[in-house]
Amino acid sequence: MNTAVAPRPSFNVYPGPVIFPVFAALFLGFTIYIWRVNGLRTVFTEIFIGCTLFMLLGAAITISRYLRYCVTAEIHDHAVVLNGRELLFDRIDSVALAEKARLGDWAKTVAMRRTLTIASEEKRRTFAWLAQPDDPIEPILQLVIARMADEAKRRALRGDGWSLELGTLRTKDDATPLSTVTAAEVFDDEVRLWRRNEPAPFLAVPIASPNALVLLRVNEGLKPAAPLDGFGRLLFVRKAPAFSNIVSALGYGFLLASAAFYVSHHLAPQFDNPVLIASGLVTLGLLVRAIFTFATRYRFHERGIVTTYALGKRELRYADVARMSWKATRNFTQGVYSGTSLQATLVPVEGRPLHIQTRRFKTVDDDLDALCHTIGHVVEARMRQELESTGRVAWTKNATLLTDGVELKRGTIVRYDEQRAHFDNGYLHIYRDDRRKPLRMLSCADDNFYPGYFLYQRLIELPSSAFGTLKGLSP
């Protein structure tokens, strides 16, 4: 028997039960004071009464949630016990897990709100808790999903738009034997399944939907099929931020027209009309170009990217990338995280660069972060070969990797065993052990930063006896 408890979160992570009552008390005090001074039927009194009621409602909601944010779990051979309720595995119809990140400074995840919903005997029970990085419920949750995957071998399980019956996955218009499923992975918060010789997934269900995690578990450990020709399986698709491009085009056009008209009006007023016409044509061109980005799609496959435009198509294999830059900007609106913008450039060994521009609203794009690592390790291999052959390789415009250290300034070399580094606000700060101020700050958006950083991590892990020889540097 395994037992775990997810305790109620600390007020640092979930401050609502403290903040709302405090502000409710303050507003109540101000309301009583204004009522005694100005009377009940005044605008200010009514405003403060409304604010007080809002804060009291918020206090009631947050305190109620806080009291529910506690889960005890026990797992036995034939049942799981959650908050004292015993749920037999052979009576469970579906299991669903929804997750929502609680973001702190710089959109960093400080906790994860997890909601487990189990349907059993025509009743639906929900259990919620705030998970820290080491979630004590996670092992039991994985055991529950594994036991439900075992149940799928003996009886039918159903999800949103699909059912699994005796080794056959049925959808509305199709029936697929599990023996023909070649891959199951999670992209865009969906569980996606691929069949043999098909690049696109034949089924995609939200990961928070009933039995989606069970479906993923059933299809884990599949024998890899023969790789598809070309770019392999289609993993996910992204769009260009067309609306943002239109707003930018109008803004740049207005600034261009204003500046040009100001100069012409003061220096050559007779050219005011031609200048305005020319500025309008330039703005129109920028606007048309921005409108065309509505048709731009970035299709990310296993081995490359296929980009389609309104007037053409571009393909690039990851293995052909020689240099890359990756600038992910986290945007905030009045202090609230609103999304992440990505501007990336992939430079192939031969040919022109491929520019990628996307925007993700309210969530961090983990899929593109993983892709950055995939392409970065490809470029890192090229940098490692150059380092092994020449003894040095450029890492951004402000640093050079050597076999025994990093050259941060001209003539300033810091050995790998005499330095430390950490990230802060989009920069890597590199220190010498005996100094408090950083010797150099490297921008994460610089050319080849991430490939160089992956190689840098390998080098600082080598024993000092290997410096200068690169013995033990893993491929």
N, C-alpha and C positions, 0 to 999 in steps of 0.2 A: 504494500500500500504506500503510495506517494502522497504527501500532504504539502500544500503551499498556501501562503497567505499574501495577498496584495494589500498592504495597509493603506489607510487614508493618506493622501499626499500632504506634504508639508505646505505651509502657507507661502513659502517662497515660490513654489511651483504653482499653487492654486490659491491666489490671495483674495479671491472674491468674498469668502465668508468673513473676512476682516474688513476689507475696503468698503463694501456696501453698507454694513451696519454703522461704521464710523461716519461715512458721509450722510447716511440717513439721520443719525443723531445731530450732526452739524446743521443740516437743513431744517430739522425739526426745531432746533434752538433758534435759528434765524427766523423761522416762520412764527414762532410764539412771540419773539421780540417785535417783529413787524406788525403782527396782529394787535399787540398791546399799544403800539405807537400810532398806527394808521387805521386800525379797524380791520374788520374781516373782508369787507367788500371793496378791496383795492386791487389794482393789477398786480402789484408786487407780491401781495399776500397770496393771490391765486397762483402766481408763478411758483412761489416757494412751496405752496401746498402740493402742486403737481410734481415738483422735483422730489419732495419728501416721499410722496406715494410711489414714485418711480424707484427711488432708492430702497424703500421698504420691500417692494416687489422683487427687485434684484437681490436683496439680502435673503428673502425667503427662497428664491430659486437656487442661489448658490449654496446656501446652507443645506437645502434638501439634497442637492447633488453631492455635496461633500459627505453627507451621512451615507449616501449610497455607494460612494467610491471605496468600497471595501469588499473584497472577494476572498473567501476561503474555498479551497478546492482539494478534494481527495479523489484518487482514482483507484478502483478495485478491478478485479478480473472481469466483472460483468457490468459495471456501472461506474459513473462518475457522480460525485457528490459536490454540489456547488451551493454554498451558503445554506447547508443543511438539507438541500433538496436532492434526493437520489434519482438519477436519470439512468435507466437501463439502456445499454447500447442497442439491444434488439428492439427497443421501443422508440428510439430516436429517429425522426424522419429527416431532419436537416440540421446542419451546423453552419452558421455564418459568423464571420468576424469582420467588423468595420473598424477602421483606424483613422484617426484624425490627429495630426501633429499639433502640438502647442508650441508656438514659435516664440523665441526670446529675442535678444539683441542680435541684429544682423541676420535675422531669419534663421537662426540656429534652433534646431529642435531640442527643447528642454524636457519634454515629456510626450507621451503618446496616449491619447484617449482611445481606449480599446473597448469595444462593445461586442460581447459575445451573445448571440441569439440562438437558442436551441428550441426546435419544435419537436414536441414529443406528446403522443396521445392527444392530438388535436389541441394542444395548448402550446403557447409560445412564451418562453421565459427569457428575460434579458438580464445580463450581468455586465456592469460597467466598472472600469477602474482606470486610473492614470498610471501608465507603465513607465518606469524609469529604464535606463539602458539595460540593467540586469533585471528583467521581469521575472519574478519567481513563479508566475503562472504559466510562462512559456513552455517549460517541459511538459506539464500536464496537458496543455492545449495541444501540443504536438502528438501526445499519446492518444488523445481523444480523436484527432483527425486520422491517426493511423488505425485505430480500432474501427472507425467508420469506413475506412478504405477496405478493411477486412470484411465488414458487413456487406459491402458492395459485391463481394464474391458469392454471397449466399442469397441476397434479395435485391430487389430493385431500389434504386435511389433516384430522386428527381431534383432537378434544379430549375432555374429560370429558362424555359425553352428547350430543355434537354432532359433525358433520362438515361440511366445506365442499368441495363438488364442483361445479366448473365454474359458479360464480356462484349456486349454490343452497345455502342453509344448512339442513341436515337435522338434526332432533332425533328423539327416539323416536317421536313421534306426528305430526310435522308436517314440511313442507318449505316454506321461505320463500325466494323469489328475493331476492337482495341489492338489487334495484331497489326493493323495497317497504320496506326498512329506512330509517327516517327519522332515527334518532339512535343513538349509541353513546357511553356515558359510564361512569365508574367511581364507584360509590357503595357504601359498606359493604364495601370491599375486594372488590367484584365488578364484572366487566364486564357491563353491562346494555345490552340492545338493545330498541329500540321499533320497532313497525310503524306504518304509516299509519293514522290514525284510531283508534288504541288508546292509552288513557292509561297503562296498566300495561305494564311490560316483558314481552315474550314469552320472553326468555331471559336468565338470570343465571348466570354461572359465576364461581367464585373466581378472582381475578386471578393467584394463584400456581399455577393449574392449567395443564396442558400446552396450549400454543398460545393461551392466553387473550389475551396481549398481541398476538399475530399477528391474532387475530380483531378486536381493537380497532383495529389498524392498517389492516386491510382496509376497515373501515367508517368510517375517518376521512375528513373532507372531504365528507360527504354533503350534498346539496342540501337546505336546510331545507324541510320540507313546510309546507303551510298550517297555521297554529297551531290547536290544538284549542280548542273552546269551553270556557268555564268556567275552571278553574284550570290547564289544560294537563297535561303529563305528570306522572305520579306518580314522584318521584325516590327517596324512601326513607321508611321508617316508624320511629318510635320508640315505646317503651312508657314508661309512668310507673313509677317505682320502687316497686312495690306492697309488696314485703317490707320495704323501709326505712320506708315509710309505716306499716305495721302495727307495727313495733318502736317508732317514734316515738309512735304513738297509745297504745300500752301504757305507754310511759315517761311521757308527759304525764299520762295518766290516773292512774298511780300517784302522781306528784308532787302532782297536784290532790287526790286522796283523802287523802294523808298530811297536806298542809297544812290542808285543811278539817277533818279529824278532830282535828288538834293544837289548832286554834283552838277548835273546839266543845267538846272535852274539858276545856279549861282555863277556858272562859268560860261554857259552857252544856252541862254533861254530859247533860242530859235530851234534847238534840237529837242525840246521837251516832248513834243508829240512822238517823234521817231523813237526816242528813248523809252517812253511808256509802251509803245507798240512792241519794241524788241523785248522789253522786260516781260510783257504779257505773254509773248510767244515762248520765252524761256520757261516761264511758270507753267504754261500749258504743256510744254514738253515734259517737265518734271512731274506734272499731274498725270499725264498719260502713262508715263513710265511706272508711277506708283500704282495706277489702276491695273496695269498688266500683272502686278505681283499677286493679284487675287488668284491667278492661275498657277502660281508657283507652288510646287510640291517637292519636298525632300523625302525620298523613299530610302530608308536605311535597311540594307540587307545584311546578311552575315559577313559578306566579304567586300562590300562596297556600297556606294551611294549612287542612286539614280535620281537626278534632278530634272523635273519637267517644267518648262516655261510656256508662256503663251505662244511663243514662236520657235520652240525647239526643245532639245533634250541634251543632257550632259551626264556622262557616266565617269565614275572614278573608283578604282579599287583601293582599298586601304593599304595594300602592300606596295602601291606605287607612290604613296605620299612620302615626300622627302623633307618637308618642313611644315609646321603648323603653328597657328596662333589661336587661342581659345579665350574669349573674353565673355564671361558670364557676369552680368550686372544685376544685383538684387535691388528692386525698386521699392520705394516707400512713399506712401501718400499720407501726409499729416502724421507721420510716425508709425503708420500701419503698413505691414508688408503687403504689397499688391502684386508681386510677380517677379519673374526673372527674365531678362532679355539676354539673348545670346548672339554674339557676332564672332564667327569663326572663319578662318581662311586655311584651306588645305592646298599646299603647293606640291604638285606631282613632280616626279623626276623629269618628265618631259611634258610640255604643254602649259597652258595658262592656269592660274589659280582658280579654285572653286570657292566662292564666297557663300556662307550660310548665315541666314538671319532669321531668327525665330523669337517668339515671345510666349511665355507661359504665365497664365494669370493665377495668382494666389497659391500656387504650389511650386515646389522645386522640381525640376525635370531630372529625376534620377536616371532615366534611360539615356539621356544625352550625356550625363556625367560618366556613365559607364562606357559610352562610346568614346569619350575623350580619352579614357584610360586605354581602350583598345588601340586607337590610332596612335596614341602617345608611345605605347610600347613598340609599335612598328618603327617609328622614327627613332626611338631610343636605341634600337638594334643598329641602325645606321650610324648613330653617334658613337656607339660603343666600338664599332669596327674602326672608325676614324681615330678614336682615342688609342686603340691598341696599335694602330699602324704609325701614327704620328706623335703620340704622347700628349696631345692636347686636342680639345674640341671646343668650339665656341658654344657658350650657354647664354643666350640673350646677348644684348649689346653691351652689358655691363659686367659680365663674368665669363670666365673660361675655366673649364674643367681640365685638370692635369691628372697625371697618374698618382700623385701623392698629395694633392691639395687643390684649392680653388684660388684662381687669380682674380681678385675682386677689384683691384686698382692696378694701374701700371706699376709693376715691380712689387706689389703687395700680394704675397702668397700665404694662405692660411692652410695648414695641414688639416686633414680630415679628422684627426683625433684631437685637435685643439680648438674646435669650434662647436657652436650650437646654433639652431635656427628654429623659428616659429613663424606661423602665419598671422597676419593682422591686417584687416581691412583691405584685402586684395593684394597684399605685398608679402614677400618672404623676407624676413629680417634675419641676417646672418651676423653672428657675433663671434668674436674671439673669446675664449674662456675667461681671460683676465680683464675683459672690458665690459662696461655696462651699456655703452652705446653701440648700436649696430655699425659694422663696417660698410655694409651695403644693403640696400633694400631693392629687391628684384620684383618687378611687376608681373603678376600672373598673366597679364594680357600680352606680354612680350613674345616675340617670335621664338618658338621652340622652348618656351619655359617648361611646360609639363614633361616633354620627353627628357629634357636636361635634368629636371627634378627627379624623375624616376631613376636615371643613371646616378645622380648625386646620392640618392638613398642607398643604392647598392654599394657605392664607393665608401661611404662613411661606416658601413657595416663590416667592411673588411678589417682583418687584424692589421696592426701597424706594420708587421713584418712583410705584408704583401704590397705595401705602398711602393710604387715605382715599377712593379712587375705585373700587377693585376692578377696574381694567382688567386684562384678561388672565386673570381667574378663569374657568377652564374650566367648562362646565356639567356 
